[in-house]
Amino acid sequence: MAGKILSVANQKGGVGKTTTALTLAAALSRMGKKVLVVDLDPHACASVHLRYYPDAVEHTAYDLFVTPEEGWRELWGKVRHRQEGQTFDVVPASIRLSELEGDLRDRPGKGGIMKMSLALVQDEYDYIILDCPPHLGLLQINALVACDLLIIPIQTDFLALHGLKLLFDSIRLLNKVLPEPVNYRALPTMFDKRAGACRRVLELLERKMGGRMFSTIVGVDTKFRDASAYGKMVYDIDPNSRGAKAYESLANEIVTLL
């Protein structure tokens, strides 16, 4: 059975997008699931977290877009990476992803390249997670077209709601041309129950999103910062931390949902 494709996106940066993509991948792999993470962000935060430095990696996500279709199968054998101790596969990012708008300007069907390419390896995984750049463009469109579920991390802060509006505008435009509307769920992140502003934003999100919000709420947890500093997952640092438990909860929700 083909694996489910999960895209993690928000038009605003700094909302826990990369933390969500990587920690969810780790949580699902701890459940025995086969997981692939594709870093589509030219800033390569997910890749660098895992110590895949763009300048040192020969084959990256950029190659999936510019390689002719007949070369995809061979490329998939080169573009996936897994280091010792890592529990899921990774396709690292490249700064050249930022050049794709120009490189593919005249290519027909450029919004569906990722979906077609992933179809070649989809049966090898239970879940494929796409970490998206924080702006609408060819990369994010490819991720939205490809995904079975869009996960929208939303920092429980009033400024973060502006990025949410931009993303929903993009979804509405895409839904006019896609055969099926984008399936999405919001994930509240960086929640501090002691802060009244966080509680008010959470209440507002619950009213706005209705049934389109995960039950899981990811709180503030310094263990995420510690894990990033060591190039580890939070489960390697403290598997019983609040953050670790939150993403276990999210993983269980997704398994049930899909």
CYANA upper distance limits for C-alpha pairs under 8 A (distance plus 0.5 A):
  1 MET  CA    123 ASP  CA      6.39
  2 ALA  CA    122 GLN  CA      5.67
  2 ALA  CA    123 ASP  CA      4.90
  2 ALA  CA    124 GLU  CA      8.14
  2 ALA  CA    125 TYR  CA      7.83
  2 ALA  CA    126 ASP  CA      7.72
  3 GLY  CA    122 GLN  CA      5.68
  3 GLY  CA    123 ASP  CA      6.29
  3 GLY  CA    124 GLU  CA      7.79
  3 GLY  CA    125 TYR  CA      5.64
  3 GLY  CA    126 ASP  CA      4.70
  3 GLY  CA    127 TYR  CA      5.51
  3 GLY  CA    128 ILE  CA      7.23
  4 LYS  CA    122 GLN  CA      8.30
  4 LYS  CA    126 ASP  CA      6.70
  4 LYS  CA    127 TYR  CA      5.34
  4 LYS  CA    128 ILE  CA      6.71
  4 LYS  CA    147 CYS  CA      8.07
  4 LYS  CA    148 ASP  CA      6.56
  4 LYS  CA    258 LEU  CA      8.09
  5 ILE  CA    127 TYR  CA      6.32
  5 ILE  CA    128 ILE  CA      5.22
  5 ILE  CA    129 ILE  CA      6.44
  5 ILE  CA    130 LEU  CA      8.02
  5 ILE  CA    146 ALA  CA      7.44
  5 ILE  CA    147 CYS  CA      5.23
  5 ILE  CA    148 ASP  CA      5.72
  5 ILE  CA    149 LEU  CA      7.19
  6 LEU  CA    127 TYR  CA      7.63
  6 LEU  CA    128 ILE  CA      6.56
  6 LEU  CA    129 ILE  CA      5.25
  6 LEU  CA    130 LEU  CA      6.69
  6 LEU  CA    147 CYS  CA      5.89
  6 LEU  CA    148 ASP  CA      6.55
  6 LEU  CA    149 LEU  CA      5.54
  6 LEU  CA    150 LEU  CA      6.35
  6 LEU  CA    151 ILE  CA      7.41
  7 SER  CA    129 ILE  CA      6.23
  7 SER  CA    130 LEU  CA      5.13
  7 SER  CA    131 ASP  CA      6.80
  7 SER  CA    132 CYS  CA      7.55
  7 SER  CA    143 ALA  CA      6.44
  7 SER  CA    144 LEU  CA      7.25
  7 SER  CA    147 CYS  CA      6.28
  7 SER  CA    149 LEU  CA      6.93
  7 SER  CA    150 LEU  CA      5.32
  7 SER  CA    151 ILE  CA      6.48
  8 VAL  CA     17 LYS  CA      6.76
  8 VAL  CA     18 THR  CA      8.41
  8 VAL  CA     20 THR  CA      8.02
  8 VAL  CA     21 ALA  CA      6.84
  8 VAL  CA    129 ILE  CA      7.79
  8 VAL  CA    130 LEU  CA      6.60
  8 VAL  CA    131 ASP  CA      5.78
  8 VAL  CA    132 CYS  CA      6.54
  8 VAL  CA    150 LEU  CA      6.49
  8 VAL  CA    151 ILE  CA      5.30
  8 VAL  CA    152 ILE  CA      6.46
  8 VAL  CA    153 PRO  CA      7.82
  9 ALA  CA     17 LYS  CA      7.00
  9 ALA  CA    131 ASP  CA      7.36
  9 ALA  CA    132 CYS  CA      5.81
  9 ALA  CA    133 PRO  CA      7.59
  9 ALA  CA    134 PRO  CA      7.22
  9 ALA  CA    140 GLN  CA      8.09
  9 ALA  CA    150 LEU  CA      7.64
  9 ALA  CA    151 ILE  CA      6.97
  9 ALA  CA    152 ILE  CA      5.92
  9 ALA  CA    153 PRO  CA      7.58
 10 ASN  CA     15 VAL  CA      8.34
 10 ASN  CA     17 LYS  CA      7.82
 10 ASN  CA    132 CYS  CA      8.45
 10 ASN  CA    133 PRO  CA      8.50
 10 ASN  CA    134 PRO  CA      6.15
 10 ASN  CA    135 HIS  CA      7.94
 10 ASN  CA    152 ILE  CA      6.25
 10 ASN  CA    153 PRO  CA      7.18
 10 ASN  CA    154 ILE  CA      8.08
 10 ASN  CA    163 GLY  CA      7.05
 10 ASN  CA    164 LEU  CA      7.19
 10 ASN  CA    167 LEU  CA      6.81
 11 GLN  CA    133 PRO  CA      8.44
 11 GLN  CA    134 PRO  CA      5.05
 11 GLN  CA    135 HIS  CA      5.36
 11 GLN  CA    136 LEU  CA      7.34
 11 GLN  CA    163 GLY  CA      5.33
 11 GLN  CA    164 LEU  CA      7.22
 11 GLN  CA    166 LEU  CA      6.85
 11 GLN  CA    167 LEU  CA      6.19
 12 LYS  CA    134 PRO  CA      6.02
 12 LYS  CA    135 HIS  CA      7.80
 12 LYS  CA    160 ALA  CA      7.14
 12 LYS  CA    162 HIS  CA      8.37
 12 LYS  CA    163 GLY  CA      5.29
 12 LYS  CA    164 LEU  CA      8.11
 13 GLY  CA     17 LYS  CA      8.10
 13 GLY  CA    134 PRO  CA      5.92
 15 VAL  CA    153 PRO  CA      6.66
 15 VAL  CA    154 ILE  CA      6.25
 15 VAL  CA    155 GLN  CA      5.40
 15 VAL  CA    160 ALA  CA      7.96
 15 VAL  CA    189 THR  CA      7.40
 15 VAL  CA    190 MET  CA      8.12
 16 GLY  CA     20 THR  CA      6.40
 16 GLY  CA    153 PRO  CA      6.75
 16 GLY  CA    154 ILE  CA      8.15
 16 GLY  CA    155 GLN  CA      7.74
 16 GLY  CA    189 THR  CA      7.10
 16 GLY  CA    190 MET  CA      8.05
 17 LYS  CA     21 ALA  CA      6.81
 17 LYS  CA    131 ASP  CA      7.77
 17 LYS  CA    152 ILE  CA      8.33
 17 LYS  CA    153 PRO  CA      6.37
 18 THR  CA     22 LEU  CA      6.65
 18 THR  CA     45 CYS  CA      7.37
 18 THR  CA     46 ALA  CA      6.28
 18 THR  CA    131 ASP  CA      6.89
 19 THR  CA     23 THR  CA      6.29
 19 THR  CA     46 ALA  CA      8.40
 19 THR  CA    224 PHE  CA      8.00
 20 THR  CA     24 LEU  CA      6.16
 20 THR  CA    153 PRO  CA      7.91
 20 THR  CA    247 TYR  CA      8.28
 21 ALA  CA     25 ALA  CA      6.70
 21 ALA  CA     37 VAL  CA      8.07
 21 ALA  CA    129 ILE  CA      7.00
 21 ALA  CA    130 LEU  CA      7.84
 21 ALA  CA    131 ASP  CA      6.51
 22 LEU  CA     26 ALA  CA      6.76
 22 LEU  CA     37 VAL  CA      8.03
 22 LEU  CA     46 ALA  CA      7.50
 22 LEU  CA    233 MET  CA      8.11
 23 THR  CA     27 ALA  CA      6.56
 23 THR  CA    233 MET  CA      7.03
 23 THR  CA    234 VAL  CA      7.64
 23 THR  CA    244 ALA  CA      8.22
 23 THR  CA    247 TYR  CA      7.04
 24 LEU  CA     28 LEU  CA      6.58
 24 LEU  CA    247 TYR  CA      6.28
 24 LEU  CA    248 GLU  CA      8.00
 24 LEU  CA    250 LEU  CA      7.88
 24 LEU  CA    251 ALA  CA      6.77
 25 ALA  CA     29 SER  CA      6.64
 25 ALA  CA     35 VAL  CA      6.76
 25 ALA  CA     36 LEU  CA      8.10
 25 ALA  CA     37 VAL  CA      7.65
 25 ALA  CA     88 PHE  CA      7.48
 25 ALA  CA    129 ILE  CA      7.72
 26 ALA  CA     30 ARG  CA      6.67
 26 ALA  CA     87 THR  CA      7.17
 26 ALA  CA     88 PHE  CA      7.59
 26 ALA  CA    233 MET  CA      7.57
 26 ALA  CA    235 TYR  CA      8.23
 27 ALA  CA     31 MET  CA      7.10
 27 ALA  CA    244 ALA  CA      8.44
 27 ALA  CA    247 TYR  CA      6.85
 27 ALA  CA    248 GLU  CA      5.95
 27 ALA  CA    251 ALA  CA      6.77
 28 LEU  CA     32 GLY  CA      7.30
 28 LEU  CA     33 LYS  CA      6.02
 28 LEU  CA     34 LYS  CA      8.26
 28 LEU  CA     35 VAL  CA      7.73
 28 LEU  CA    248 GLU  CA      8.14
 28 LEU  CA    251 ALA  CA      6.32
 29 SER  CA     33 LYS  CA      5.17
 29 SER  CA     34 LYS  CA      6.51
 29 SER  CA     35 VAL  CA      6.78
 29 SER  CA     87 THR  CA      6.69
 29 SER  CA     88 PHE  CA      7.10
 30 ARG  CA     87 THR  CA      8.37
 33 LYS  CA    125 TYR  CA      8.12
 33 LYS  CA    126 ASP  CA      6.30
 33 LYS  CA    127 TYR  CA      7.86
 34 LYS  CA     88 PHE  CA      7.32
 34 LYS  CA    124 GLU  CA      8.08
 34 LYS  CA    125 TYR  CA      5.36
 34 LYS  CA    126 ASP  CA      5.64
 34 LYS  CA    127 TYR  CA      7.02
 35 VAL  CA     88 PHE  CA      5.70
 35 VAL  CA     89 ASP  CA      6.88
 35 VAL  CA    125 TYR  CA      6.11
 35 VAL  CA    126 ASP  CA      6.58
 35 VAL  CA    127 TYR  CA      5.47
 35 VAL  CA    128 ILE  CA      6.22
 35 VAL  CA    129 ILE  CA      8.04
 36 LEU  CA     88 PHE  CA      6.33
 36 LEU  CA     89 ASP  CA      5.17
 36 LEU  CA     90 VAL  CA      6.19
 36 LEU  CA     91 VAL  CA      8.19
 36 LEU  CA    125 TYR  CA      7.34
 36 LEU  CA    127 TYR  CA      7.03
 36 LEU  CA    128 ILE  CA      5.21
 36 LEU  CA    129 ILE  CA      6.67
 37 VAL  CA     88 PHE  CA      7.88
 37 VAL  CA     89 ASP  CA      6.71
 37 VAL  CA     90 VAL  CA      5.28
 37 VAL  CA     91 VAL  CA      6.76
 37 VAL  CA    128 ILE  CA      6.34
 37 VAL  CA    129 ILE  CA      5.22
 37 VAL  CA    130 LEU  CA      6.44
 37 VAL  CA    131 ASP  CA      7.85
 38 VAL  CA     61 ALA  CA      7.48
 38 VAL  CA     90 VAL  CA      6.35
 38 VAL  CA     91 VAL  CA      5.19
 38 VAL  CA     92 PRO  CA      6.99
 38 VAL  CA     93 ALA  CA      8.13
 38 VAL  CA    128 ILE  CA      7.98
 38 VAL  CA    129 ILE  CA      6.69
 38 VAL  CA    130 LEU  CA      5.41
 38 VAL  CA    131 ASP  CA      6.78
 39 ASP  CA     44 ALA  CA      7.14
 39 ASP  CA     46 ALA  CA      6.87
 39 ASP  CA     47 SER  CA      7.18
 39 ASP  CA     61 ALA  CA      7.36
 39 ASP  CA     90 VAL  CA      8.08
 39 ASP  CA     91 VAL  CA      6.61
 39 ASP  CA     92 PRO  CA      5.87
 39 ASP  CA     93 ALA  CA      5.51
 39 ASP  CA    130 LEU  CA      6.62
 39 ASP  CA    131 ASP  CA      5.52
 39 ASP  CA    132 CYS  CA      7.43
 40 LEU  CA     44 ALA  CA      8.06
 40 LEU  CA     61 ALA  CA      7.10
 40 LEU  CA     92 PRO  CA      8.46
 40 LEU  CA     93 ALA  CA      6.32
 40 LEU  CA     97 LEU  CA      7.80
 40 LEU  CA    130 LEU  CA      7.18
 40 LEU  CA    131 ASP  CA      6.13
 40 LEU  CA    132 CYS  CA      5.63
 40 LEU  CA    133 PRO  CA      6.89
 40 LEU  CA    139 LEU  CA      7.07
 41 ASP  CA     45 CYS  CA      7.88
 41 ASP  CA     93 ALA  CA      6.85
 41 ASP  CA     94 SER  CA      8.41
 41 ASP  CA     97 LEU  CA      7.81
 41 ASP  CA    131 ASP  CA      7.11
 41 ASP  CA    132 CYS  CA      5.82
 41 ASP  CA    133 PRO  CA      4.79
 41 ASP  CA    134 PRO  CA      8.34
 41 ASP  CA    139 LEU  CA      8.48
 42 PRO  CA     93 ALA  CA      6.59
 42 PRO  CA     94 SER  CA      6.12
 42 PRO  CA     95 ILE  CA      5.08
 42 PRO  CA     96 ARG  CA      7.34
 42 PRO  CA     97 LEU  CA      5.78
 42 PRO  CA     98 SER  CA      6.22
 42 PRO  CA    133 PRO  CA      7.50
 43 HIS  CA     93 ALA  CA      8.24
 43 HIS  CA     94 SER  CA      8.26
 43 HIS  CA     95 ILE  CA      7.02
 43 HIS  CA    133 PRO  CA      8.29
 44 ALA  CA     48 VAL  CA      6.56
 44 ALA  CA     54 PRO  CA      7.76
 44 ALA  CA     92 PRO  CA      7.76
 44 ALA  CA     93 ALA  CA      5.66
 44 ALA  CA     94 SER  CA      7.12
 44 ALA  CA     95 ILE  CA      7.87
 45 CYS  CA     49 HIS  CA      6.52
 46 ALA  CA     50 LEU  CA      6.97
 46 ALA  CA     92 PRO  CA      8.31
 46 ALA  CA    131 ASP  CA      8.14
 47 SER  CA     51 ARG  CA      6.71
 47 SER  CA     52 TYR  CA      5.40
 47 SER  CA     53 TYR  CA      7.06
 47 SER  CA     54 PRO  CA      8.12
 47 SER  CA     90 VAL  CA      8.49
 47 SER  CA     92 PRO  CA      5.70
 47 SER  CA     93 ALA  CA      6.80
 48 VAL  CA     52 TYR  CA      5.65
 48 VAL  CA     53 TYR  CA      5.89
 48 VAL  CA     54 PRO  CA      8.24
 48 VAL  CA    231 GLY  CA      8.49
 49 HIS  CA    228 SER  CA      6.22
 49 HIS  CA    229 ALA  CA      8.35
 49 HIS  CA    231 GLY  CA      5.66
 49 HIS  CA    232 LYS  CA      8.04
 50 LEU  CA    231 GLY  CA      5.71
 50 LEU  CA    232 LYS  CA      7.44
 51 ARG  CA    231 GLY  CA      6.80
 52 TYR  CA     56 ALA  CA      7.80
 52 TYR  CA     57 VAL  CA      7.19
 52 TYR  CA     92 PRO  CA      7.02
 53 TYR  CA     57 VAL  CA      6.92
 54 PRO  CA     92 PRO  CA      7.81
 54 PRO  CA     93 ALA  CA      6.95
 54 PRO  CA     94 SER  CA      5.74
 54 PRO  CA     95 ILE  CA      7.50
 55 ASP  CA     94 SER  CA      8.35
 57 VAL  CA     92 PRO  CA      8.15
 59 HIS  CA     63 ASP  CA      7.05
 59 HIS  CA     78 LYS  CA      7.01
 59 HIS  CA     79 VAL  CA      5.46
 59 HIS  CA     92 PRO  CA      8.42
 60 THR  CA     64 LEU  CA      7.96
 60 THR  CA     79 VAL  CA      6.19
 60 THR  CA     91 VAL  CA      6.49
 60 THR  CA     92 PRO  CA      5.66
 60 THR  CA     93 ALA  CA      5.96
 60 THR  CA     94 SER  CA      6.53
 61 ALA  CA     65 PHE  CA      7.71
 61 ALA  CA     79 VAL  CA      7.82
 61 ALA  CA     91 VAL  CA      6.41
 61 ALA  CA     92 PRO  CA      6.57
 61 ALA  CA     93 ALA  CA      5.86
 61 ALA  CA     94 SER  CA      7.29
 61 ALA  CA     97 LEU  CA      8.11
 62 TYR  CA     66 VAL  CA      7.19
 62 TYR  CA     93 ALA  CA      7.42
 62 TYR  CA     94 SER  CA      6.71
 62 TYR  CA     96 ARG  CA      6.99
 62 TYR  CA     97 LEU  CA      5.85
 62 TYR  CA    100 LEU  CA      8.47
 63 ASP  CA     67 THR  CA      6.12
 63 ASP  CA     75 LEU  CA      8.39
 64 LEU  CA     72 TRP  CA      7.41
 64 LEU  CA     75 LEU  CA      8.04
 64 LEU  CA    114 MET  CA      7.95
 64 LEU  CA    117 SER  CA      7.59
 65 PHE  CA    100 LEU  CA      8.40
 65 PHE  CA    113 ILE  CA      6.98
 65 PHE  CA    114 MET  CA      7.73
 66 VAL  CA    103 ASP  CA      8.36
 66 VAL  CA    104 LEU  CA      8.18
 67 THR  CA     71 GLY  CA      6.71
 67 THR  CA     72 TRP  CA      7.21
 68 PRO  CA     72 TRP  CA      7.39
 69 GLU  CA    117 SER  CA      8.18
 71 GLY  CA     75 LEU  CA      6.68
 72 TRP  CA     76 TRP  CA      6.62
 72 TRP  CA    117 SER  CA      7.23
 73 ARG  CA     77 GLY  CA      7.48
 73 ARG  CA    120 LEU  CA      7.37
 74 GLU  CA     78 LYS  CA      7.62
 75 LEU  CA     79 VAL  CA      6.51
 76 TRP  CA     80 ARG  CA      6.90
 76 TRP  CA    121 VAL  CA      8.31
 79 VAL  CA     91 VAL  CA      6.35
 79 VAL  CA     92 PRO  CA      8.35
 80 ARG  CA     89 ASP  CA      6.69
 80 ARG  CA     90 VAL  CA      6.02
 80 ARG  CA     91 VAL  CA      5.46
 80 ARG  CA     92 PRO  CA      8.37
 81 HIS  CA     89 ASP  CA      6.12
 81 HIS  CA     90 VAL  CA      5.67
 81 HIS  CA     91 VAL  CA      6.78
 81 HIS  CA     92 PRO  CA      8.34
 82 ARG  CA     86 GLN  CA      6.55
 82 ARG  CA     87 THR  CA      8.24
 82 ARG  CA     88 PHE  CA      7.25
 82 ARG  CA     89 ASP  CA      5.65
 82 ARG  CA     90 VAL  CA      6.86
 93 ALA  CA     97 LEU  CA      7.80
 96 ARG  CA    100 LEU  CA      7.70
 99 GLU  CA    103 ASP  CA      6.68
100 LEU  CA    104 LEU  CA      6.20
100 LEU  CA    105 ARG  CA      8.35
100 LEU  CA    138 LEU  CA      7.95
101 GLU  CA    105 ARG  CA      6.35
101 GLU  CA    137 GLY  CA      8.18
101 GLU  CA    138 LEU  CA      6.85
104 LEU  CA    110 LYS  CA      7.35
109 GLY  CA    113 ILE  CA      7.42
110 LYS  CA    138 LEU  CA      8.24
110 LYS  CA    142 ASN  CA      8.40
111 GLY  CA    138 LEU  CA      6.90
111 GLY  CA    141 ILE  CA      6.56
111 GLY  CA    142 ASN  CA      5.46
111 GLY  CA    145 VAL  CA      7.69
112 GLY  CA    116 MET  CA      6.87
112 GLY  CA    142 ASN  CA      6.13
112 GLY  CA    145 VAL  CA      6.92
112 GLY  CA    146 ALA  CA      7.56
113 ILE  CA    117 SER  CA      6.62
113 ILE  CA    142 ASN  CA      7.23
114 MET  CA    118 LEU  CA      6.43
114 MET  CA    142 ASN  CA      6.25
114 MET  CA    143 ALA  CA      7.51
114 MET  CA    146 ALA  CA      7.03
115 LYS  CA    119 ALA  CA      6.84
115 LYS  CA    142 ASN  CA      7.56
115 LYS  CA    143 ALA  CA      8.25
115 LYS  CA    145 VAL  CA      7.42
115 LYS  CA    146 ALA  CA      4.96
115 LYS  CA    147 CYS  CA      8.38
116 MET  CA    120 LEU  CA      7.93
117 SER  CA    121 VAL  CA      8.34
118 LEU  CA    122 GLN  CA      6.23
119 ALA  CA    123 ASP  CA      8.23
121 VAL  CA    125 TYR  CA      7.83
122 GLN  CA    126 ASP  CA      8.38
122 GLN  CA    128 ILE  CA      8.11
130 LEU  CA    143 ALA  CA      7.12
132 CYS  CA    139 LEU  CA      7.53
132 CYS  CA    140 GLN  CA      6.31
132 CYS  CA    143 ALA  CA      7.60
133 PRO  CA    139 LEU  CA      7.77
133 PRO  CA    140 GLN  CA      7.10
135 HIS  CA    140 GLN  CA      7.72
136 LEU  CA    140 GLN  CA      6.17
136 LEU  CA    141 ILE  CA      7.48
136 LEU  CA    167 LEU  CA      8.24
136 LEU  CA    170 SER  CA      7.82
137 GLY  CA    141 ILE  CA      6.59
138 LEU  CA    142 ASN  CA      6.60
139 LEU  CA    143 ALA  CA      6.86
140 GLN  CA    144 LEU  CA      6.68
141 ILE  CA    145 VAL  CA      6.57
142 ASN  CA    146 ALA  CA      6.61
143 ALA  CA    147 CYS  CA      6.57
144 LEU  CA    150 LEU  CA      7.46
144 LEU  CA    182 VAL  CA      7.45
145 VAL  CA    178 LEU  CA      8.02
145 VAL  CA    182 VAL  CA      8.18
147 CYS  CA    182 VAL  CA      8.31
148 ASP  CA    182 VAL  CA      8.16
148 ASP  CA    183 ASN  CA      7.07
149 LEU  CA    182 VAL  CA      7.73
149 LEU  CA    183 ASN  CA      5.59
149 LEU  CA    184 TYR  CA      5.89
149 LEU  CA    185 ARG  CA      7.99
150 LEU  CA    182 VAL  CA      7.69
150 LEU  CA    183 ASN  CA      6.56
150 LEU  CA    184 TYR  CA      4.89
150 LEU  CA    185 ARG  CA      6.85
151 ILE  CA    184 TYR  CA      6.41
151 ILE  CA    185 ARG  CA      5.83
151 ILE  CA    186 ALA  CA      6.46
151 ILE  CA    187 LEU  CA      7.29
152 ILE  CA    184 TYR  CA      7.78
152 ILE  CA    185 ARG  CA      6.69
152 ILE  CA    186 ALA  CA      5.11
152 ILE  CA    187 LEU  CA      6.24
153 PRO  CA    186 ALA  CA      6.46
153 PRO  CA    187 LEU  CA      5.09
153 PRO  CA    188 PRO  CA      6.43
153 PRO  CA    189 THR  CA      6.68
154 ILE  CA    160 ALA  CA      6.90
154 ILE  CA    161 LEU  CA      8.03
154 ILE  CA    164 LEU  CA      8.11
154 ILE  CA    186 ALA  CA      7.23
154 ILE  CA    187 LEU  CA      6.36
154 ILE  CA    188 PRO  CA      5.44
154 ILE  CA    189 THR  CA      6.14
155 GLN  CA    160 ALA  CA      6.38
155 GLN  CA    188 PRO  CA      6.38
155 GLN  CA    189 THR  CA      5.17
155 GLN  CA    190 MET  CA      6.02
155 GLN  CA    191 PHE  CA      7.61
156 THR  CA    160 ALA  CA      7.60
156 THR  CA    188 PRO  CA      6.61
156 THR  CA    189 THR  CA      6.62
156 THR  CA    190 MET  CA      6.79
156 THR  CA    191 PHE  CA      6.15
156 THR  CA    197 ALA  CA      8.43
156 THR  CA    198 CYS  CA      5.58
156 THR  CA    199 ARG  CA      8.21
156 THR  CA    201 VAL  CA      6.03
156 THR  CA    202 LEU  CA      6.60
157 ASP  CA    161 LEU  CA      7.74
157 ASP  CA    197 ALA  CA      7.45
157 ASP  CA    198 CYS  CA      6.46
157 ASP  CA    201 VAL  CA      6.66
158 PHE  CA    162 HIS  CA      8.24
158 PHE  CA    197 ALA  CA      8.30
158 PHE  CA    201 VAL  CA      6.79
159 LEU  CA    163 GLY  CA      8.24
160 ALA  CA    164 LEU  CA      7.27
161 LEU  CA    165 LYS  CA      7.12
162 HIS  CA    166 LEU  CA      7.23
163 GLY  CA    167 LEU  CA      6.83
164 LEU  CA    168 PHE  CA      6.74
165 LYS  CA    169 ASP  CA      6.73
166 LEU  CA    170 SER  CA      6.97
167 LEU  CA    171 ILE  CA      6.78
168 PHE  CA    172 ARG  CA      6.63
169 ASP  CA    173 LEU  CA      6.91
170 SER  CA    174 LEU  CA      6.77
171 ILE  CA    175 ASN  CA      6.52
171 ILE  CA    182 VAL  CA      7.32
172 ARG  CA    176 LYS  CA      7.20
173 LEU  CA    177 VAL  CA      8.01
174 LEU  CA    178 LEU  CA      6.57
174 LEU  CA    181 PRO  CA      8.34
174 LEU  CA    182 VAL  CA      8.45
175 ASN  CA    179 PRO  CA      8.25
175 ASN  CA    180 GLU  CA      7.53
175 ASN  CA    181 PRO  CA      5.42
175 ASN  CA    182 VAL  CA      7.10
184 TYR  CA    212 ARG  CA      7.20
185 ARG  CA    212 ARG  CA      5.24
185 ARG  CA    213 MET  CA      5.44
185 ARG  CA    214 PHE  CA      6.71
186 ALA  CA    209 MET  CA      7.98
186 ALA  CA    212 ARG  CA      6.76
186 ALA  CA    213 MET  CA      5.02
186 ALA  CA    214 PHE  CA      6.59
187 LEU  CA    213 MET  CA      6.72
187 LEU  CA    214 PHE  CA      6.16
187 LEU  CA    216 THR  CA      7.54
187 LEU  CA    217 ILE  CA      7.15
187 LEU  CA    218 VAL  CA      8.15
188 PRO  CA    202 LEU  CA      7.77
188 PRO  CA    214 PHE  CA      8.41
188 PRO  CA    216 THR  CA      8.08
188 PRO  CA    217 ILE  CA      5.73
188 PRO  CA    218 VAL  CA      6.64
189 THR  CA    217 ILE  CA      6.72
189 THR  CA    218 VAL  CA      5.08
189 THR  CA    219 GLY  CA      6.49
189 THR  CA    220 VAL  CA      8.01
190 MET  CA    218 VAL  CA      6.48
190 MET  CA    219 GLY  CA      5.28
190 MET  CA    220 VAL  CA      4.97
190 MET  CA    221 ASP  CA      8.26
191 PHE  CA    198 CYS  CA      6.62
191 PHE  CA    199 ARG  CA      8.46
191 PHE  CA    217 ILE  CA      7.63
191 PHE  CA    218 VAL  CA      6.70
191 PHE  CA    219 GLY  CA      4.77
191 PHE  CA    220 VAL  CA      6.11
192 ASP  CA    198 CYS  CA      6.65
192 ASP  CA    199 ARG  CA      8.28
192 ASP  CA    219 GLY  CA      6.50
192 ASP  CA    220 VAL  CA      6.53
193 LYS  CA    198 CYS  CA      7.22
193 LYS  CA    199 ARG  CA      6.83
195 ALA  CA    199 ARG  CA      7.07
196 GLY  CA    200 ARG  CA      6.72
197 ALA  CA    201 VAL  CA      6.69
198 CYS  CA    202 LEU  CA      6.65
199 ARG  CA    203 GLU  CA      6.76
200 ARG  CA    204 LEU  CA      6.69
201 VAL  CA    205 LEU  CA      6.60
202 LEU  CA    206 GLU  CA      6.70
203 GLU  CA    207 ARG  CA      6.88
204 LEU  CA    208 LYS  CA      6.66
205 LEU  CA    209 MET  CA      6.22
205 LEU  CA    210 GLY  CA      8.48
206 GLU  CA    210 GLY  CA      6.15
206 GLU  CA    213 MET  CA      7.59
209 MET  CA    213 MET  CA      6.41
214 PHE  CA    250 LEU  CA      8.01
214 PHE  CA    253 GLU  CA      8.04
215 SER  CA    253 GLU  CA      8.49
216 THR  CA    246 ALA  CA      6.89
216 THR  CA    247 TYR  CA      8.38
216 THR  CA    249 SER  CA      6.72
216 THR  CA    250 LEU  CA      6.24
217 ILE  CA    246 ALA  CA      7.27
218 VAL  CA    243 GLY  CA      6.87
218 VAL  CA    246 ALA  CA      6.11
218 VAL  CA    247 TYR  CA      7.97
219 GLY  CA    242 ARG  CA      7.72
219 GLY  CA    243 GLY  CA      7.13
219 GLY  CA    246 ALA  CA      8.35
220 VAL  CA    243 GLY  CA      8.04
221 ASP  CA    225 ARG  CA      8.42
221 ASP  CA    241 SER  CA      8.38
221 ASP  CA    242 ARG  CA      7.27
221 ASP  CA    243 GLY  CA      6.36
222 THR  CA    226 ASP  CA      6.99
223 LYS  CA    227 ALA  CA      6.57
223 LYS  CA    234 VAL  CA      6.77
223 LYS  CA    237 ILE  CA      7.62
223 LYS  CA    238 ASP  CA      7.73
223 LYS  CA    241 SER  CA      7.81
223 LYS  CA    243 GLY  CA      7.85
224 PHE  CA    228 SER  CA      6.78
224 PHE  CA    233 MET  CA      8.30
224 PHE  CA    234 VAL  CA      6.33
224 PHE  CA    243 GLY  CA      7.79
225 ARG  CA    229 ALA  CA      6.78
226 ASP  CA    230 TYR  CA      7.12
226 ASP  CA    234 VAL  CA      8.34
226 ASP  CA    237 ILE  CA      8.03
227 ALA  CA    231 GLY  CA      6.59
227 ALA  CA    232 LYS  CA      5.29
227 ALA  CA    233 MET  CA      5.91
227 ALA  CA    234 VAL  CA      5.74
227 ALA  CA    236 ASP  CA      8.08
227 ALA  CA    237 ILE  CA      6.68
228 SER  CA    232 LYS  CA      6.49
228 SER  CA    233 MET  CA      7.75
232 LYS  CA    236 ASP  CA      6.71
232 LYS  CA    237 ILE  CA      7.82
233 MET  CA    237 ILE  CA      7.37
234 VAL  CA    238 ASP  CA      6.40
234 VAL  CA    239 PRO  CA      6.97
234 VAL  CA    241 SER  CA      8.47
234 VAL  CA    243 GLY  CA      8.05
234 VAL  CA    244 ALA  CA      6.62
235 TYR  CA    239 PRO  CA      4.57
235 TYR  CA    240 ASN  CA      8.18
235 TYR  CA    244 ALA  CA      6.67
238 ASP  CA    244 ALA  CA      7.91
239 PRO  CA    244 ALA  CA      6.11
239 PRO  CA    245 LYS  CA      7.93
240 ASN  CA    244 ALA  CA      6.70
240 ASN  CA    245 LYS  CA      6.87
241 SER  CA    245 LYS  CA      6.78
242 ARG  CA    246 ALA  CA      6.58
243 GLY  CA    247 TYR  CA      6.95
244 ALA  CA    248 GLU  CA      6.85
245 LYS  CA    249 SER  CA      6.76
246 ALA  CA    250 LEU  CA      6.82
247 TYR  CA    251 ALA  CA      6.50
248 GLU  CA    252 ASN  CA      6.80
249 SER  CA    253 GLU  CA      6.79
250 LEU  CA    254 ILE  CA      6.75
251 ALA  CA    255 VAL  CA      6.72
252 ASN  CA    256 THR  CA      6.74
253 GLU  CA    257 LEU  CA      6.51
254 ILE  CA    258 LEU  CA      6.48
